[in-house]
Amino acid sequence: MAECECLAKCPFFNDKMQGMDGTATMVKRRYCLDNYENCARYIVFKQLGREKVPADLFPIQKDRLPAILAQTT
């Protein structure tokens, strides 16, 4: 599978993961380079657009998706 189209500009990795090299590498490998379609951030991006992705949303937080996706305005 190709890498996520959002990786280069993903604020999660460019801001939130600074200084967490080991964790960032593991999360990137799992969500950005292999299984990005299961990333909560990617799901919001595809359905609502980049501007609707909450800054504090972690890739693993799919439990937050129903509330986020319900806010379509």
GINORDA-V275522 format. One record per pair of residues at least 4 apart in sequence whose ideal C-beta (glycine too) atoms are under 8 Angstrom apart, sorted by the first residue. I is the first residue (numbers start at 1). GAP is how many residues later the second one is. Records with the same first field share a line. If there is no record, write none. Layout:
I->GAP ; GAP
//
This chain:
1->32 ; 33 ; 34 ; 35
3->4 ; 29 ; 30 ; 33
4->6 ; 27 ; 28 ; 29 ; 32 ; 35 ; 38
6->4 ; 30 ; 35 ; 36 ; 39 ; 44
7->6 ; 21 ; 25 ; 26 ; 29
9->5
10->4 ; 22 ; 31
11->4 ; 5 ; 44
12->4 ; 5 ; 29 ; 45 ; 46 ; 47
13->4 ; 11 ; 15 ; 19
14->4
15->40
16->39 ; 40
17->6 ; 7 ; 10
20->4
21->4
22->4
23->4
24->4
25->4
26->4
27->4 ; 5 ; 32 ; 33
28->4 ; 5
29->4 ; 5
30->4 ; 5 ; 29
31->4 ; 5 ; 7 ; 8 ; 11 ; 28 ; 29
32->4 ; 7 ; 27
35->4
36->6
37->5 ; 6
38->4 ; 5 ; 24
39->4 ; 20
40->4 ; 17 ; 18 ; 19 ; 20 ; 21 ; 22 ; 24 ; 25
41->4 ; 12 ; 16 ; 17 ; 18
42->4 ; 17
43->4 ; 19 ; 22 ; 26
44->4 ; 8 ; 9 ; 10 ; 13 ; 21 ; 24 ; 25
45->4 ; 5 ; 7 ; 8
47->22
48->4 ; 5 ; 20 ; 21 ; 24
52->16 ; 19
53->4
54->10 ; 14
57->4 ; 7 ; 11
61->4
64->4
65->4
66->4
67->4
//
